[in-house]
Amino acid sequence: MRWGRVPFWAKDIKVGFSNINAKSEGIEGKPAFREAFQRRRCLVPVDNFYEWKKVAAGKQPYAIALADQHLMALAGLWENWRSPAGEWVRSHTLPSARFMTIGPSFANVIQFYGQRKALALSVSSNPLHRNPQYEPVLNPDAAIRSGSIQYLVFDSYSASRSPVFAKRMMSYVNKFRGVAVFSFREDGPNQPADVVIYEVHP
């Protein structure tokens, strides 16, 4: 399961980033939620959820749970969607393959749809500055050089949100002679690729 509902008709998973939360008022008339509201409602059992608080050093995640630590339920909508990148990863790489993405959102795509381990370059090594569910890449250079990471993933959504880390990602692609083995363009062949997967050769 991943957060951020992607309608079955969507061409790209980026739709899900704006569909994480839905207000109950008017949900039955919104195109992104209308059919799922009618046919695919569910309860999501959780023991806690995270909210972020601004602090002097940035943002800090806080886990919110029931006082007795019992499970609670969130109202949810579910959907089936297939990722072109995930389908390629699952069909063309070994189960032991490891990926590095720019941000955690696309690492989730690789792990859920591609069923491969993926780490995100932008995840902070400081536990106060990251979601506890995300694992940082402590030394990307060493991880690639040792063969622990074999694929680097560029996606336009993460690049637009984290241009510094996108630039670092491409520096690793160039340094380790990355070869594009998969690319996906949502708007046709003459547009820049939304997703590119590079195989690196340290």
Summary of the structure (lengths in Angstrom):
residues: 202
radius of gyration: 18.3
end to end distance: 33.6
largest distance: 56.1
contacts: 555
relative contact order: 0.13
helix: 31%
strand: 25%
